[in-house]
Amino acid sequence: MIFFVSLLRLSRNIDYMKTASKIFYDYLKKRDLKNTSERFLILDQIIKMQKHFEADSLLVQLKIKNKKISRATIYRTLELLVDSGLVKKNNFNAPHAFYEPVSGLTRHDHFVCQDCGKIIEFYDDTITKIQRNLQVIHGLEVLNYTYNLSGHCAACRKKYKKHV
């Protein structure tokens, strides 16, 4: 069963990679920007990671694969990917930004552990209902929102209790 799920995810990634590449290609062309192999290599790596990441960790992943891409290229490309809607940027009140691919992910929110930095994604329909109610009551059109919680994850809470 795990093998089947892995194949399904791989298939979705391949399909999404084609779609994302087309979106990014069109985005670059519309802005008269260069369509470089490095930019698409970065996009490919992000889609394969399918998780939150920092720019420097992306650089490390590419260097492990013997890809020669500069830090500046990574940062510039990340900004283009954010602007194109393929990547989302969030700082989670940290001194540096975190990114995640938007690749058809369902809407979700985040809990960030202040001790270990672990990011837990969650979805609660109550948040969606509150948002819909606010839209109706106040006549709003919500185009984007961010809901992030921070605190101590279960593992860090357990460690802390052992030391007290």
N, C-alpha and C positions, 0 to 999 in steps of 0.2 A: 504493500500500500504506500509506504514512504517513497519507494522508487517511482510509482505512478504519479504521486503528488509532485515529486521533483521534476519529472518529465513535463507535467502540465505547466509548472512554473517556468521551465526552460522554454516551452513553446510560447507562452504568453510573453516572455522577455524578448524572444526572437521577433514575434509579431509587433510588439511595442517598439523594439529597436528600429524596425523599418518605418513605422509611423513617426517616431520621434526624429529619426534622421530626415525624413521628408519635411517635417515641421521646421526643424532647425535649418535645413538647406533653404527653404522658402524664406525664413526669417532673415538669414544672412543675405540672400539675394535681394530682397526687398530694401535692405539698408545699404546695399552696395558694399558689403563686407566680404573679405576673403573666405572662401570655402576650403579650409585647410584640413589636412588629415589629422593634425594634432587636436583640433577642436572636436572632430568626430570620435577620435580615440578617447578623449575625456568623457564625452557623452556616453559612449559604450561602457566605459568602466563604471560610471555612475549608475547606469541601468543594471549592470551586473551586481553591484553592491546591494541595491534595494534596501538601504537603511540610512539612518542619519550619519553624516560624516563631516569632518572638518577639512578645509582645503589642504592642510599639510598632510593629513592621513591619505587623501586622494593622491597627492604627490608621491608619498611612500609606496602606495599600491602600484602606481605606474612604474616607479623605479625598480621595484621587485620584479616586474615583468620586463626589465631592461628597456623601458621606453624613455627616451630623452626628451623631456618636456620641462620647460622652466617654470618656476614658481609664478612668475609674472603671467605666463600664458595660462596657467591654471586659474589664477584670480580673474583675469580678463574674460576668459571663457565662462567661468561660473557666473559672472555678471550678465553675460549675454544669454546664458541658459535661464537665469532667473527672469530676465526681461522677456524672453520668448515664452515663458510659462511652463517650461519643461522641468524646472527645478525651483524649489521653495527655499527661502533663506529665513532663518530664525536665530536670534542670539540667546534665547533662553536666559536672559540676564547674566550671561557669561561675558568674559572680556573678548571673546572671539565668536564668529558666526558658525552656525551649523547649517548644513544643507541636507535636503532630501529630494529624491526624484519624485515627480508628481505622477509618474507613469500609471495613471488609472487607479491610484490608491483611493480607497474610500475615505471620505471625510473623517478626520480623527483629530483628537486633541492629545496633549502631552503632559506627562508628569516627569519632572527632572529631579533626581536625587541631588541634594546639595553636598552630600558627603562623597559619593563615588562617581557622580556624573552620569549615572545610568539614566537613559531616556526610555520611558514606558509610554507606548501609544495606547490610547483607549478611545472608545466610542460610547456615548451615553445619549440615548434618544431624548432624554429630558432636556439637554442643552439645545437640541434642535427644536423642540416644542417651545421652549422659552424664546428662542430667536424668532420663530414664526409668530408667536403672540405679540412680541414687541413690534414686529413689522406691521401687523394688523392694527394694533392699538395706536401706533404713532405714524402709520402710513409710510414706513421706511422701506427702502430697498437695500438690503445688505448685500454687498458685492464681495466682501472678504471679511474674515474675522480670525482672531487668534485667541485660543483659550489654553493657557499653560498654567499648570500647578507646579509648585516646588515644595520640597520637604525632605523627608528621610524615607528611603525605601525599606522594605521589610528586612532585608539582609543587614543593612546598616543599623536599623533599630535593634535588631537582635544582637549585633556586635556591641552596640552601646550598652545595652542592658547587662551584658556579661561583665563589663568593666565597672559597673556602678555598684 
